[in-house]
Structures are given as C-alpha cells and as structure tokens.
C-alpha cells in the first residue's frame, strides 16, 4: 500500500508541475505587464520548491495568485486564475 501512495504523490506532483508549466507559458505569451512578470517570478520559484512541498512553495503560489488577480488583460487573468484554482486543494489558501 505504501508504494501505491508514493505513486499517487508522483502523479499529483507531475500533474501540478505540468499546470505550473502551462501557467508559465500563458504568462510568457500574455501582453507584457508588471503583474504578469511578478506572477511568473513567483510561479518559477514555486516550481523549484514543488518537490519539497514547502511553506515557501505555498507562499509563492499565494503571491502568484495575488499578482494574477491584478493582471489587466482579462483573458490572461481569467486563464491564470483557472490554472491556479486547478492545483490540488491542499495548496490553496
């Protein structure tokens, strides 16, 4: 059973990593703005911390949520928020 739990964690980690990569690509292709750049920096930092499941990763994701909520481009903001909301619930504040 322990091996099964580890497999689930790996799958969830890979899924979350993929979502963060999707979000980084979205923000890289969005109209330039200070908020998009700040969000990208926090997402990149969270991506680096992801495997450790650390408080730093959670903080970076929360800061990214705050930054994305201030993106002026409606489509980018909505898509970024949708991706952030799709992350596992234990990451959401």
C-alpha positions as CSV (number, residue, x, y, z in Angstrom):
1,X,0.0,0.0,0.0
2,X,2.8,2.4,0.7
3,X,4.1,2.0,-2.8
4,X,0.7,2.9,-4.1
5,X,0.6,6.1,-2.1
6,X,4.1,7.1,-3.4
7,X,2.8,6.5,-7.0
8,X,-0.2,8.8,-6.3
9,X,2.1,11.5,-4.9
10,X,4.4,11.3,-8.0
11,X,1.4,11.5,-10.3
12,X,0.0,14.5,-8.4
13,X,3.4,16.2,-8.4
14,X,3.8,15.7,-12.1
15,X,0.3,17.0,-12.8
16,X,0.9,20.0,-10.6
17,X,4.3,20.6,-12.4
18,X,2.5,20.4,-15.7
19,X,0.0,23.0,-14.6
20,X,2.7,25.4,-13.4
21,X,4.5,25.0,-16.8
22,X,1.2,25.7,-18.6
23,X,0.7,28.8,-16.4
24,X,4.3,30.0,-17.2
25,X,3.7,29.6,-20.9
26,X,0.4,31.5,-20.7
27,X,2.1,34.4,-18.8
28,X,5.1,34.4,-21.2
29,X,2.7,34.9,-24.2
30,X,0.5,37.4,-22.4
31,X,0.6,41.1,-23.1
32,X,3.5,42.5,-21.0
33,X,2.7,43.9,-17.6
34,X,4.5,44.2,-14.3
35,X,1.8,41.9,-12.7
36,X,2.5,39.2,-15.3
37,X,6.2,39.4,-14.6
38,X,5.7,39.2,-10.9
39,X,3.4,36.3,-11.2
40,X,5.9,34.5,-13.5
41,X,8.7,35.0,-10.9
42,X,6.6,33.5,-8.1
43,X,5.4,30.6,-10.3
44,X,9.0,29.8,-11.3
45,X,10.0,29.9,-7.6
46,X,7.1,27.7,-6.6
47,X,8.0,25.3,-9.4
48,X,11.5,25.0,-7.9
49,X,10.2,24.3,-4.5
50,X,7.4,22.0,-5.6
51,X,9.0,18.6,-4.8
52,X,9.8,19.7,-1.2
53,X,6.1,20.6,-0.6
54,X,7.5,23.5,1.5
55,X,5.9,26.5,3.0
56,X,8.0,28.6,0.6
57,X,6.2,26.9,-2.3
58,X,2.8,27.7,-0.8
59,X,3.8,31.3,-0.2
60,X,5.0,31.7,-3.8
61,X,1.7,30.3,-5.1
62,X,-0.3,32.7,-2.9
63,X,1.8,35.6,-4.1
64,X,1.3,34.5,-7.7
65,X,-2.5,34.4,-7.0
66,X,-2.3,37.9,-5.8
67,X,-0.3,39.1,-8.8
68,X,-2.5,37.3,-11.3
69,X,-5.6,38.9,-9.8
70,X,-4.2,42.3,-10.8
71,X,-3.4,41.5,-14.4
72,X,-5.2,44.0,-16.6
73,X,-5.7,41.6,-19.6
74,X,-9.0,39.9,-18.7
75,X,-8.3,36.7,-20.7
76,X,-4.9,36.2,-19.2
77,X,-6.1,36.9,-15.7
78,X,-9.1,34.5,-16.1
79,X,-6.9,31.8,-17.6
80,X,-4.2,32.2,-15.0
81,X,-6.7,32.1,-12.2
82,X,-8.3,29.0,-13.6
83,X,-5.0,27.2,-13.7
84,X,-4.1,28.2,-10.2
85,X,-7.5,27.0,-8.9
86,X,-7.0,23.7,-10.6
87,X,-3.9,23.0,-8.4
88,X,-4.5,20.5,-5.5
89,X,-6.7,21.9,-2.8
90,X,-4.1,21.5,-0.1
91,X,-2.1,24.2,-1.9
92,X,-5.0,26.7,-1.9
93,X,-5.4,29.1,0.9
